[in-house]
Amino acid sequence: MDIRGDADGRLNFSAYDSGVDQLAWIVESGLMQRELWETVKRQGNITLFCPAQPGSWTSARTPYR
């Protein structure tokens, strides 16, 4: 990967030079969110309250109910 910037700035990233197959992966955020959620649901030491509704919430400026 070759990145060029202002004032002749340049970065060159090479998976080959780094001794790895890939430098990174691009994953659609919805897929990542779903996998993270499923992983959390499988944990025995986490209690999920979902869907949760707060009884009330008060702001310093405006009360909400």
N, C-alpha and C positions, 0 to 999 in steps of 0.2 A: 504494500500500500504506500503510495507516494502522496504526501499532502504538502501543498505549497501555499504560503501565506504572504502577508505584506512584507515589503523591504527584503525581498528574496529569501524569506524564511522558508525552511523546508524540513519536513520530517519524513523519514523512510522507515516503515515497519516491515519486517520480513519474518514470516513464520519459519521459513527455512533457516535463516540465520539464527533464529531463537531456538531451533531444535524442536519445534512443535509442529503438529499437523495444521492447527488453526490458531489464529490470534484471538478470535472472538466469534460469537454467534449472534444472529439477529432473531429475536423471538417476538411474535405478536403479543402485545400486552395482555389481551384477553386470555390467551392460552396460558401464559405465566400465572395470571391471577387464579384461574381455575385450578391449576396444579398445586399452587400454594394453599388454596382453600381446602382441597382434598387432603393434602398432607396434614394440615392442622386438624382436620376432622378425625384422622386416624390416631392422633396422639392421646394416650391415656391420661396424661397429666395436665390437660387443658380442658376447661369447661366452656362451651360455647353458649352464649345467650343470644340466639338468633331465630327469628327476628326479635329484637329487644326494643321496647318502647320506654323512654324515661317517663317517670311520673310527673315531673315538672322540671323546669329549668328557669333560672333567674339570671338575667344579665345585670351588670352594674348600671346600665342605662335604661333598659326596658324589660319589665317582667313578661315572661312567656308561660303559657300553660297549654 
